[in-house]
Amino acid sequence: MLEDASHAIGAHYQCQPVANCRYSTISVFGFHPLKIIIIAKVDLATINYAPLAQRTVDFRNHGTTKDAQLFELLAPGP
């Protein structure tokens, strides 16, 4: 479940902060007053599922990593 909180920074609903990932897996915020999630440029995301959080970091860095265990060596072809 994705929660669009682009215009809800600091908002509360029923004494709970909006986008606290209580009912969603990921919540996204945009800091520009006209920006919404449809533009596909998110300024901040809160995620409550570790594998998705790591994958999001990988996308943010365009797949670049310093973790040698994630490197894959390809054998030269014939």
C-alpha positions, 0 to 999 in steps of 0.5 A: 500500500502506497500512501501519498502524503505530498501535501500532508507534512506535519498533519495528524489524523485521529491523534496519529501523524499522517504517513506514519506507515501504520496502514501503508508499506510506504509513504511519500512526501513532496516538499514543493507546494504543487508537487504530487506523486504523479510527477514521480519525483519524491523528496522523502519516503518512509518505509516500514518493510526492510527489503523494500527500503533497501531496494529503494536505496538501490534505485536511488543510487542507480544500482551503485554499491560499495558492498563487495558481496553484491558484486557479480563477476561475469565470465568472458563469453566464448 
